[in-house]
Amino acid sequence: MSSPRDQPRKFEDFAVVLEHLPYGHPRDTRPLYRREPLVQAVGTEYFTLLELIPVPGASFQHRELIAIGKWGRDKIDHVKRRIDYEELTQNAKDELPSVIEELVTKNMERFVSFFNNAGPVTTRMHSLELLPGIGKKAMWQILEERKKGPFASFDEIQSRTRIPDPKKTVVKRIMQEIMNEDKYYIFTKPPMRKEF
């Protein structure tokens, strides 16, 4: 695990729409004519929360996958900024856990690979222990099982280690990281450093 400063800059190419705000953010106190339309979205690779400026007249479907990278962008004019969890609207907060679960399901290999390859964070703690509900006993069970052969799916992790729901465990961990509840970031981009 490296600190946010050591990591190369990571940009999202795609994001999932959490909420389209055609009249700007509800907390924006400026007159309506001064507000710009916004889209709140979560990146598909690093789970970065973003505020996007749509092209004029663009409409968005619920949980639509949109291109936000340098190429293939047709509905988004530009990325306005990265935002914190607390800056999401309530609707976007409500959508986020199920969107994360969908992304984890679609990219199962990436997260199963974590169970197969995760190493220690420090001399006293293994990165598997950063997953909610995984203590020393479950960690040793995973390490012993993966020596016999790599896991191929969440179902196989569950049947071989008796971890109740590995996918939900990963989703919970991603949500903890998005909400900045831990100093380690294993699946998401670390938060922005605040300049004082």
N, C-alpha and C positions, 0 to 999 in steps of 0.2 A: 504494500500500500504506500503510495507516495502522497505527499502533501499537495494541495491544489496548485501551489506555485511550481512544482516540478513537472506537472503534467503538460503534455502538448495540448494546444488548443483543439477542442473537439467541436465540430459543428454538425448540426442535424441537417439531413437532406429531405426528410419527410416528417410530417407531424400529423396527429389526429386532432380534429376539431373538438374542443370541449364546450365552447360556447361562442356564438356569433353575436356581436353587440353592434348592430347597425347604427345606434345613436351614441356610441362610446360607452365607457365604463360608468355604471350607476353612481359611483362615488365622485365622478367628475362634476364639479359644481359650475363649470362654465356654461354659458347659454348654449342651447342645442346647436345653433348654427356654427359655433366655434369648435364643436367636438368632432373628432374623426371616428369613422367606423373602426372597430377592432375585432380581432379573432383571438380568443385564448385557446392555446393548443399545447399538447405535450409531444415532444420529439419521440420518434420510434426507436432510436438507437441508444441515447443516453438519458432518456426520460426528462429532458430539459423542459421546464415550463416557459412558455414564450407568449409574448403579445405581438401579434402580426397585423400589418396594415394591408387590407384587401385592395385589389384593383377596383376602381369605381364600378358599381353595378353587380359585383360578384355575389352569388348566393351560395349558401353552404348547407349540406345535409348534416344531420345528426351523426356524429362520430366519423365524419368523412376523412379519408386519408388524402392529404394534400402535399404537393411538392413545395419545399421552402428553400432548397439549396440553390446553387448558382445556375443549374440547368433544369429545364422542364417546368419552371414556375409559370402557371397561367392564371391563377386566382389571387396570388399574393404579390403585392407590389414590393414589400420589403419586411424584414424582421425589425420590429420597432425596438424591442429589448427583451432581455431575460427577466423573468419575474420570480418572486418567492411564492410559496404555497399560500401565504396569507393574503396575497394580492388577487388570488382567484375569486371570481364571483361564487356565491353559494352553489349555483347550478353546476359550475365547472368543478367545484370540490366534490359534489355528489356524483358526478360522472367519472371522476378520475380513477377510483379503485377498479371499476369494471373495465375501463379502457386499458388499464395496466394489466389486468388479468387476460384480456384478449391478446395484448401484445406478447405477454409471456407464453401463452398457449401457441401463438403463431411462430414464436422463436424458441420452441422447446429445446432444440439442440444446444443453443447457447447456454441455457441455464443448467441443463443436464451435464454439460461439459464442466461447469463450475463444480458440481458434486464430484466429478471424476478427477479434476486437476487442482482443486484449491489447495493452497499450502498455508504454512503458519504466517500470522501477522507479526507476532513477537515470539520470544522464547517461551512465553507462558500461555499464549492464546493462538488458536487456529482460526483461520478465516471462516471455517464452517460454523464455529461458535457464534459468529455474528448473525446467523440466521435465527429468527425468533423460535424459541422452544427447543433449540439444539444445544444441549449441554455436553459435558465431557463424555458421558456414557454414549449418547447418540453419535457424537463425533467419532469415537473409537469404532463404533459399529460400522459407520460409513467407510472409514479408512480400511477396516478389515475386509469388508465386502468388495471394495473396489480393487483390492489386491487380487481377488479371484477373477476379476474381469470388469471392464467398464460398464457403467449403467447405460441403458439404451433409451430410457424414457422415465417420466415421472412415476408411472405405474410400477416400473421395475424398481425404482428407488424405494417406493412405498412397500412393495412386497418383500424386498430383501433386507430392509432396515427397520421396518415397522414405524417409520415416521408417518404420522397420520395423513398429511396432505402436503407433499413437497412443493407443489405448485403454489398453493395458498401461502406457504412459508416464504417462498420467493417474493410473492406479491406484497406480503406484509413488510418484508425487508425493504423493498423498493419504496413503499410508501413512507417508511421510517426515514429513509435517506432523503426523499423529496421534502419531507417535513423537517429536515435537519435535526433529527433526534439522536444522532450519533456522530462521532468524529471520523469514523471510517466510511468510505464510499466504495462499495464493491461492484455495484451495478449502474450507478448514476454518476453524472458529472458533479464534482464537488461544488458547493455554493460559491458565489462570487465573493471575493475578499472585499470587505468594507474598507473604504479609504477614510481615514480620519484626518 
